[in-house]
Amino acid sequence: MTLDWIDRNPRARALPFGRDQQYVVNPNGVPELLDMLKACPVHKETPLYALPALAARLGVGEVRIKDESQRFGFGAFKALGGVLAVYDKLSGAVGEAYRSSPTFEEVLSGEHRRITGDYVFTTASSGNHGRSVAAGAKLFGNRCIIFLPKFTSADKEAAIRARGAEVIRVDGDYDTAVAECRRQAEANGWTIISDTSWEGYEDTPRSVMRGYTVLVEEVIRQWRPGPTHVFVQAGVGGLAAAVFGYLWARYEPRPRFIVVEPESADCWFQSNRAGKPTSASGNADTAMGGLACREISPVTWPVIGLAADWFMTIEEDRVAPTRKLLAHPLDGDPAIASGPSGCAGAAGLVRVCEDDEAFKMLHLDKRSRVLLINSEGNLGEGDA
């Protein structure tokens, strides 16, 4: 029997982590990045929870979930990317002026406001990335404008405004918001902090992904010997590229990597079939708002396009049961608050484990150690 919701990646093989991959996700200096974050008063390591009862039900050895709903008190992994990318832009400007790199503390204290004060940051987002960029701009004392697609909830908009940003609503989807953000940024001289890339715009998305590697380094320190299988939800691909790329660089042999997407926003699933970046087959109308992306971020292709072993989709009706399963867990497992996008990796794991053919194809068994990422709590909607 052939399954129409999961496909093997014909390009995935035992390749070394090379220069093309390091250009996207640079594993060097991440411990120093963790030390730098100690200067941030709200930073602390997020927990990696073991779910032994769920693992037993699914027929695998271990399931562990990295709970990014507790990141910075922010509620999502996005906080790492936006805040650090804003800092990179400001520190770069200071470094160019003085020919020396400032510390995080110096930029945070406003010591170089003569150089950094006029920066206006902007991005398009379905919610969480926008909050992160807004939080970064507020942290360093800069103006910020966030473009939101039509479907973004009023709660998301309020959370962005609460961080001091201005909001512009766009009558369209996420990709329409990206286009409008680019148009107005060029007209007004604003600095875009986007987590998706396009021709000529790759440095900032790479900076955003570098922020995400912090959570992966924490996983490595929290879990020995680490995972054999990694299920990660993908929108444009920033989180998946950071997780897959960093683990690929650090582990030999590397774990098996599985990309999980909504059926209507399957741009990675379709790109895998095409062998190159291509659009989703649907209109990206999904409850998993953070994954509602019709196109991948091209800069991530050298990592995800080669590292992901499997690409799979999940139906919409799996979201609510999975959120409930995490919030009201099996006997003894910790309760985890997850948003629609945050639970998608877990929903993918459950779908695979409920299908004997898929379970065997992914080489899952009672010795398998599975890593999941709860990318957002109840407020956010994750990866765009």
N, C-alpha and C positions, 0 to 999 in steps of 0.2 A: 504494500500500500504506500502511495506517495502522499505526504502531508503538504498541503498548500500554504501553511503558515510558518514553516521553518525551512531554511535553506542553508546548506553548507557553503562556506567560502572557498572557492577553488584556488584562490591565491594564498590562503593561509598555509604556511609550512614552517619548518624549523629554521627560520632565518635569524641571524644575529641582529641585535638592535643597532642600526647603522646611522650614518650621517643624516640621511633623509628623515629618519625618525627623530633624531636628536634636534633637528631644526624645529620640529613641531613641539616636542616635549623634552626639555633639557633636564636630565636628572641631576646634574651637578649643582651643588650649592643649596640644595633643599634643606639640609640640616641648619645651615646658616639662616635660611629664610624663616625657619621655626624660631630661631633665637631672636631674630628681628621682631617677630610678632609679639614677643614678650613685652614689648614697649606699649602694646595696645592694652588698655585697661580692662577690656571685656573679652580678651582672648583666653580660651582654655581648650584643652584637648577634648574632643567629643568621644562619647563611649562607643565601644564595639561590643554589642550584646550577643551572647550565645542563646540560641533558641533550640535546646535539645528536644523538647516535645515535638516541635514542628519538624525537626530533622527526622525523628523516628517515624512520624506519620508519613513523610514523603519518601522514606526509604533510603536516606543518605546518612553519612556519618556525622557531619556537623553542618549547621547553618549559623552564620554570624552576620549581623547587620550593623553597619556603621550608621549611627543615628545623627545625621546632620541637621535634624530639627533643633538641635541644641547649640548650633554654631553661632557664637558671638551674641547669644540671646536674640538672634535674628530670625531663626526658623528655617534656614536653608543653606546648602553648600555654597550658593551664589555669593554669599558674603565674602568668601575668600578671594574670588576673582575680581569683582568690581573694586573693592577697597585697595587691593594691591596694584591693580592696573592704574588707578588714579594716582597712587603714590609714585609708580614708575614714571608716569608722564611728568609729574611735578619735580621729582628728583632729577630726571633727565634734563629738564630746563635749567635747574640750578647748577647741575654739573657742567652743562655747556657754557654757562655764564662764568663760572669760577674755575673750570678745569679740575674740579674735584667733586666727588660724590658726597652729598649730604647724608646724614643718618636719618632713620625714620623719625627719631625724636626731634631732630632739628626741623624737619618739614612739618611735623605735627604741632610744634610749638609756635609756628608762624614766623620763625626766625628769618625766612627768606620771602616774606610776603611781597616785597618789592618786585620779585620775579614771578612768583606763583599766583599772586592775587587776582590777576586779570583773566585767568583761565576759566572758561565756561564749558562744563562737561555735559554731554548728551548721549543718549542711546535709545534704541527701540527695544521694547521688552513686553512680555506677557505678564510680568509682575515681579518675579524674584530678582532677576538681573538688574532691573530698574531700581529696585529698592537698594541693591548693593552699591550701584554707582551713586545713587543719591546719598547713601550713608557715607561713602568715601568722600564725596564732595563736601558734605557737611563736616566731616571729621577734620578736613584740611581748610575749611573756610571758603569754599568756592561755590559759585552759582551752578545750578544743574537744571536741565530740561529733559524730561522723559516722554517719549512717544509711545502711546499704548494702542494696541489694536482694539477693534470694536468689542471683542468678546471679553476683555479683561473686566473682572468684577469691580464693583464699587469699593469693596473692602481692600482690594489691591491698590486701587488709586489712592484711597485714604492713607494706606500704609506708606506709600511713596511720598505723598504730600507731608506726612508727619515727619519725614526726614528732611524737610526744607526744600524739596524740589518742586519745580513747576511741571505741570502735566499738559500734554497736548494729545487729545484723542484723535485717532485716525479712523475714518469710515472704511475699514477693510481689515484684512487679516494681518498676521505677524510680518509677512514679507512686504506687505504694503506699508506697514509702519517703518520697516527698515529703509525702504526707498524714500519715504518722506523725511525721515531723520537725516539721511544723507543729503537730500536737497537743501533743507534748511540749514544744516551745519555748514555746508559750503557757502551758502549765501551770507551767513552771519559770522563766520570765522570761529565756530564752536569746535571743540575737540571731542570726537566720537570715541566712546569706550564700548565697543561692541564685542560680543562673544562669538559672532559669526564673521567670516572673512569674505572678501571679494578681491578681484584683481587689483593689485597695488596696495591692499590693506590687509596685512598679515601680522605685523608686529604686535599690535594691541591684543588681538585674539590669542596670540601665543603667550602674552603676558597674563591674560586672564586664566588660561589653562595652567600656567605655572603656579598660580595661586591655588588651583584645585589639587596640585600634587601634594600639598600639605596634608590633606586628609588621607592620602594614600601612604605617605611616610608614617603617619600615625598608625595606620592599620598594620604596617610591617612591624612596628615596635610593639604593638598590642597583641600580635598573634604569631606564635611560632608553632609549627613551621609555615603557616600561611595557607591560602586557599589552593585548591586544585581546579575549581570552577568559579568564574566571576560573571554574574548576570548584572548588566548595567543598562538602564533605560537611556535612550538617546533622542534628542531633538535635533539641533544642528550638529551635535557631536562633541562639544567641548568637554563635558564630564567624562564621557566614554573614552575619548582620546587621552585625557590626563590619567585616568585609572589604568587603561590598558597599556599605554606607553610607559608609565613609570614602573608598573609591575613587570613588563617585558624587559626593561633595562635592569631590574634588580634581581630577577629570579631566573635560575637555570636548573631544570627546564621551567619555562613560564607556564602559568595556569592556562586552562581553556577559557576563552572569552566569548560571551554571548551577548549580542545587542538585542534589546527589547524595545518595540515601538507600538503605538496604536495602529490599528488597521488602516485608518483614514489618513495617517501621517507617516507612511512607510517609506520615506525617502532613502533611508539606508538599505532597507530590504530590496528596493528597486535598483539602487546603485550597485548593490552586490550582483544582482542578476545581469545588469548592463556592463559591469566591469569598469565603470567610471561614474563620477557624480551625475545623478539624474534626479528628476522630480518624483514626488510621491504619486501614487496612483489615485489617491482620493483628494478631498478638499480640506483635509486637516481639521475637520469639525469633530473635536474630541473633548471629553470631560478632562482629559489630561492636558490642560492648557499649556503647561510648560513644555510639552512635547509636540505642540501643534505647529510643526514646521514642514513646509513643502519641499525645502531644499536643504542639503547638508552644507556645512561650512567647508569649502574646498581644501583649506589648509590642513584639515584633519585627515584627509584621505590616505596619506602615506602611513599613518598609524592604524586607523580603524580598518581601512581597506585591505591591509595586509595582516593585521593582528587578530581581528575578530574571526573566530572559528565558525560561528553560526550567527545568522540573522533571523529573528522571529518577530511575529506580531501577536498582539493580544486583543481580544474583543472588549468593547466598552463595558459589557455586563460583568467583567471580572474586577473592575475597579472597586465598587462598593464592598463586595465580599472580602477582598484582600485587605482593604482598610479596616474592616471589622475584625478580621482574623488577627491583625497586628495590634489593634486597640484592645481586643478582648481575647487574649491568646490562650493557647492550650495550657494545660495544667503545669504550673511552675515557670513558664516562660515570662519574661518581662513584657509589660504593656508598652506599645510604641505608637505615638501619635503621628500619622502619616497623611499627607495630602494625596490628591489623585495621581499626580506625577511621581511623587515620592515612593508610592507602593508598586510602581509598574514593574520593576525588576523582580520583586517578590511574586507578583502576579504571573510573570513569565516563568519563574521557577515552578510554581504550582501547576501551570498548564503543562509543562514538560513532564513533570512527575506523575500527572494523571494519565499520560499517554505512554503505553508500554514501548511503542516503536521509538518515540522521541527520546525517552529515558535511556534506551539502549544506544541510540545513535550518538548521544552526548557522553557516553561512557560514564554515566552516573551509577553509583552503587553505594554500599554501606561503608565504603572507605573514603567516599568523596567528602571534601570540605568546601562548602559553598559560601562565597562572599556576596552580600547584597548591600546596596547603598540606599538608605532612606534619605533621599535628596532634599526632602522638604517636609515640614510639619503641616498642621491643618490649615494655616493661613496661606501658604504659598502654592505655586503650581509649576515649579521647577526648572526647566532646561532651556528657556528662551529669553 
